Amino acid sequence: MKNKAVLKKLYTLDVLINKTEPDNPPDSHLFSMHTIENQNNIMMIDEGRCTTRDIKEIMQKSNIIWTMRNKIHNGEWDELEPLYQLEIELKDFLKNGQKINAIKHYRKVIKDSFNVEVSLKIAKYTMDALQDQKVVDLMTGVKDND
C-alpha cells in the first residue's frame, strides 16, 4: 500500500478519534493516547521516516484503535470503559505486589475481550510502566523499558 493511501486512512481514523473523545477529558491527560499515537504515525509517514515494516505495524495498531473507536461511535461502549476497568484491576494487582498475576490478567483480558495477542515481553514492560505511574495505552502496550 502506498504511503499516500495509508495517510488518507490515518486521517479518517483521526476524524473518528475526535468524534469519540469524551466531552470532559480526565484529570490525568488532555489528549488521549490514541490521538497522540495517530498524530505521531501521520507525522512519521508524512516525513518519510518509516520502513515497510513500520508501516505494517502502524496499520495493525490503527486497526485496533479503529475497532475500539467504532464500538464507541456505534453505541456498543459508552467510552473506553472496558480498558479503564482493566487498568484499575491491573493497578490493584501491582499495588498488592502481584506483578505476575497482573501480567497474566492483562494478557488474558486483552486476548478474550479484544482478540489481540500481547507478548509476555510487552506485557511485562506495560506493567512496569503502570507501576511507574506512566500513561499507557493498554491496547498497544509498551514495547521497551524506557
Residue pairs with C-beta under 8 A, 6 or more apart in sequence:
1 55
1 59
3 45
3 48
3 50
3 55
6 45
6 55
6 58
6 59
7 42
7 45
7 46
9 62
10 38
10 41
10 42
10 45
10 58
10 62
11 42
13 38
13 62
13 65
13 66
13 69
14 35
14 38
14 39
14 42
16 66
16 69
16 70
16 73
17 32
17 34
17 35
17 38
17 65
17 69
18 35
19 69
19 73
20 69
20 72
20 73
20 79
21 32
21 35
22 79
25 31
25 32
28 135
29 135
33 135
33 136
33 137
33 140
34 65
34 68
34 69
34 137
37 61
37 65
37 137
37 140
38 62
38 65
41 58
41 61
41 62
44 50
44 54
44 58
45 55
45 58
50 58
61 139
61 140
64 114
64 116
64 139
64 140
65 139
67 114
68 77
68 80
68 83
68 114
68 139
71 77
72 78
72 79
72 80
82 113
83 138
83 139
86 106
86 109
86 110
86 138
87 130
87 136
87 138
89 105
89 109
90 102
90 105
90 106
90 127
90 130
90 138
91 130
93 99
93 101
93 102
93 105
94 102
94 127
94 130
94 131
99 127
99 131
102 127
102 130
103 120
103 123
103 124
103 127
106 118
106 123
106 126
106 127
106 138
107 118
107 120
107 123
110 116
110 117
110 118
110 138
110 139
111 117
111 118
114 139
116 139
118 126
118 141
122 141
122 142
122 143
123 141
125 141
125 142
125 143
125 144
125 145
126 136
126 138
126 141
126 142
128 142
128 145
129 136
129 142
130 136
134 142
136 142
